[in-house]
Amino acid sequence: MKTFPNPSIATSAVKSSNLLISHQCPQCGAPAILEEADRLFTCAYCRVRSCLLQNDYFRYLFPGPHSENNDLIFFPYWRFKGTVFSCVSDGIRHRFIDVSHQALPSQCFPVSIGLRSQALKMQFVLPESSGRFIPPHLPFSSVLPVFEDRLKATLPKPVFHQAFIGDSFSLIYSPFFIKDKVYDGLLNQPVSSEPPEDLDAWLSSAKPPSKNIRFVPALCPSCGWDLDGHRNSMIFTCKNCHSVWRTDKNGLKKMKFAFIFEPGDNIIYLPFWRITADIEGIRLQSYADLVKLANLPKACQNNWKDIPFSFWVPGFKVRPQTFIRISQDITLGQPNEKLIRELPDAAVHPVTLPVEEAVQSLKIHLAGFMKPRKLLSSMLEEIIIKPKTDLLVYIPFLQTAHELIQPRFQLALNKNQLALAWNL
């Protein structure tokens, strides 16, 4: 199979390139450029703020040149972008990847889109988009093992577990046209010596694009107040009626949350997901079980058996090493302070990591504090974690000139790491 110029896997230790999307303001029609992670859009012309919703996953296209003689055919590719954590015998390794692969097996089209998604602006696939769109024949779940196998080939064996965190997957359509050969619709160059045999069947199954995205006003559904949030926030807050909202395909949905109070003027609250789960393969139901499993230098108290265990995972994106460290420190500390069911009267950091991705990371965090490490080889693959409940909890951090400090857990976070995390 062929590929477009440049490899299909891009890696970076810290920063990645966001996919850029050309669009129009849903209110006034003014041109706009969105980034892939954007969920809150503010028009630079009419200043109207809107929340971006999608039914399942985003669909994009590379706008190709239109020709009277050549109808454009859009071929589908699955694209995955995120950080992969791999648990191996010497610890937890991580790697940022930006990969793509055919969503329909064919020898006549390039196997990937290479780095085009990072270099070219794209558009949303809309019902009015012209061209013939070949539907994907492979679900994303069947392509993901291809990406996993590529990564495992570069890691020491055995690989006990992998988790894809901070990720986004989407379907990208690239333009082609058919004459005697298959031609790249952007470069006007042949990519195959002959058309695919199944082309007629593919085109017969092609349907006009359905409406997959929509914009809703960034107003609180309860009181009509303006919702607060960063442009790539997954959660929006209303300081007027003290409510928190997340997006789904049907609109804005109210969710449960709380915060831990800390007096002071220079406080910022960072979001964490508190997740309870049924764990099979090891005993980890209480704080007493955690002390034994992590070999903490503490003498178990009788009442610790009555304190239920919870995972605590950052609700914000940050460097992989820091993500693991923060989660481990808070989880081992098991916060038990009183939870207040309203928004704090202080600065609040936006939620940029959804709970679904936090759940995917649970076994990686477990592997980080299990002692002794030889347990990994004999037990980790057999452990099954089934999440039960989750709660968004804002934990207070003291702001200094360069750091955010949580004295209760002896935890410090460099401000620059948060500032540079928007592109992760």
Secondary structure, DSSP 8 states (H G I E B T S, - for coil): ----SS-S-B--SS-----EEEEE-TTT--EEEEETT--EEE-TTT--EEEEEESSSEEEE------SS---EEEEEEEEEEEEEEEETTEEEEEEEEEEEESS--SSS-S--TTHHHHS-EEE--TT--SEE---SS-HHHHHHHHHHHHHTTS-S-EEEEEEEEEEEEEEEEEEEESSSEEETTT--EEESS--TTHHHHHHH-------EEEEESB-TTT--B-B--TT-SEEEETTTTEEEEEETTEEEE--EEEE---SSSEEEEEEEEEEEEEESS--SBHHHHHHHTT-S----GGGGGSB--EEEESS---HHHHHHHHHHHHHH---S-EESS--SSEE----S-HHHHHHTHHHHHHHH-SSTHHHHHHGGG-EEEEEEEEEEEEEEEE-SSEEEEGGGTEEEEHHHHHTGGG-
